[in-house]
Amino acid sequence: MIRLLKRRLIIPRGDTGSFSIPTLGSVSEGDIAIFGIFDALTHEAKVIKMIYATAPTLTFTLKTEDTIHLEPKKYNWDISIYRSPILDEDGELIGAAEVNSYYSAFKLPICEIKEVALDMCKERWNTRDLLTEAQNPSEPTSYVSSIKSVYPWENMQLSFFAGQLYTLAKEGGYEGTIDDFTTNFGKLLEKKNIEYMERDSFPEQGEISKLYFDTQEKILYYWDGEYYPVNTTLITNTVIEGGGV
């Protein structure tokens, strides 16, 4: 049984069920809502559920495999609505005209994964995974996505982050295609490691080979004698126009 007590989400590990929450603002056909369970210690999205946004409520349904492998402890959760989503040719979400998160601008609510007394499912799922791996060794056996989440959910994957910046770049006058932009944006980040921490915790002297993400203000910085936010000017100068990193 899944319970939502005000903003506190309680899920016995491996339990199935649904919960509903009022829709934030108005939505149109094709808008997308994403629910995520986030581990603040590792900066990873452990569970991501995507549905078409509906009004007046959003309903998310969890299966056993969504939480069966999660360590019982307290996580955070949030919901974001993506209005007029931008999809690539493969149908992958890479951006949106507008993104609104429920709680990220305030304080993320708690999602508590509870241990269960009768833990029969865990061994059954482990056995299933071992059989799957033996039959299809090239396929991953863990349900948990390997996607690294930049806090909060807007950067569930690198291509989506590029899509957000592409929207900003277009507003700033960039005339290239989204394919060119995402390809070149990947070249910008592939040589850099990203550190996640609050701005006050940044090292006194940064490293040119790293990017620094402020988890409080949700701003990405680079080091060049001092910290500068990564913005459309940086993207245009260093990537689109062929500048070096």
Secondary structure, 3 states (H helix, E strand, C coil): CCEEECCEEEEECCCCEEEEEECCCCCCCCCEEEEEEEECCCCEEEEEEEEECCCCEEEEEECHHHHCCCCCCEEEEEEEEEEEEEECCCCCEEEEEEEEECCCCCCCCEEEEECCCCCHHHHHHHHHHHHHHHHCCCCCCCCCCCCECECCCCECCHHHHHHHHHHHHHHCCCCCCHHHHHHHHHHHHCCCEEEEECHHHCCCCCCCCEEEEECCCCEEEEECCCEEECCHHHHHHHHHCCCCC
